[in-house]
């Protein structure tokens, strides 16, 4: 089964005493100053999960607020102007929720946490190309996160996570905006450093025999993501720098009162932020390709098509930012062009979905926890993708723009796509990362709760948006209450599912059964080393002699027709 032979392999007893990377060095200092990509990946994992938890708690607070049409939970009980205080607090909360989820959690979640841990292992390398740069990128991420949180807690930041002008140039005071934008600016550098490191690692550190056509699809996805990170993030940095400059020195760049153009900010922002959507989702595609192939014990269908579709998504993602601006007053020709390009990006995405479904066909499917998340992903992401067509079409986008339909679509892609893939990937590689197995029954219960809670939460919002409920409102007409209550109940079920998942994974760390080196029977290089891996990953240089989806038992059966 394994695709590796090991050059100059020494007898097993010579390696018997070698410790795994947790035990290789001890003490808090050995973690804080580590250059081991696995430890850096785990520090990122702890950080992004903490951010996810905090932003999730905020989401639950404002979903509880939205169960009634008027402000009651966030407003003080008595006093004149209490509703105004409640509205302002609501705006601050959804700004904090959006900024933390996007900049602190989703963008680094898969590349920086799982990617850092897995990329060198899957390439057969001892580490990333620049280990010190890798550690620096973690501390840059941590610094940016702390600045961003400080900004939102310290002042009147209620611009939403997009920092749109004129909100961000005429807010109650420029200080919180300057601070928050500085935080996002710093976080961008972490993204650039990680992307640069990954590009060089993939080009220079592949094991002998690991050609481009033999790379796992997870590597293709991380590589495409890294290219976007390196090329797109500087645009955000420049945009935020201009906003900082305007707020600090009172110069007219985006503020129309001083001769600036607020729509220019939108162009700059979405030129980065639409590719950023693919920074979030492309690594998720990579995870799903691994899960579907390994847990259906079948060679992935359309390997080259999936690999090249990742690259083409990376390219097209730079050309579609204008579909966020159909109602901003841009020319009809520009809108029509962006609409056409938006439809074009659906083609490589559909190639992936059809390939995954074709892989499942006649496979020997295990309905374990990673596979359940893989199937949930195909369902929820397909809804997210198909509802994107409504927003890419000029006539319907005008109706749905800034309604709850957009909120639902965005969450079906980001939460139903990236986060579901992230949780699935965490379960898939959990034995490799921690050397322990979790309880499968607990995993299935968690997946069911997440699936039911997620769809109840956000499908209700499609209906709300279609009926005309605008987004970002703390108060609404009573006619919308039924669907809001359904959405809020769904969010509580989703929160329960995620909390349940956290509890049984933490229990598995303590009491879980010891994992073997290759519990799923995978054929890529990370399964060829111990669980958890040793400090330098492999005892000897692995040599790859076939592709990573070589499952002969099913493939042979299908070719010969014998069952």
Helices and strands as residue ranges (DSSP letters): E 4-6, H 12-15, H 28-32, H 37-65, H 82-99, I 100-106, H 107-108, I 109-115, H 116-123, H 131-154, H 174-204, G 212-214, H 217-249, G 256-258, H 262-295, H 303-316, G 317-319, G 321-325, H 332-360, H 369-392, H 394-400, H 404-413, I 414-419, H 420-434, E 436-437, H 440-467, G 478-480, H 481-511, E 513-514, G 525-528, E 542-544, H 552-560
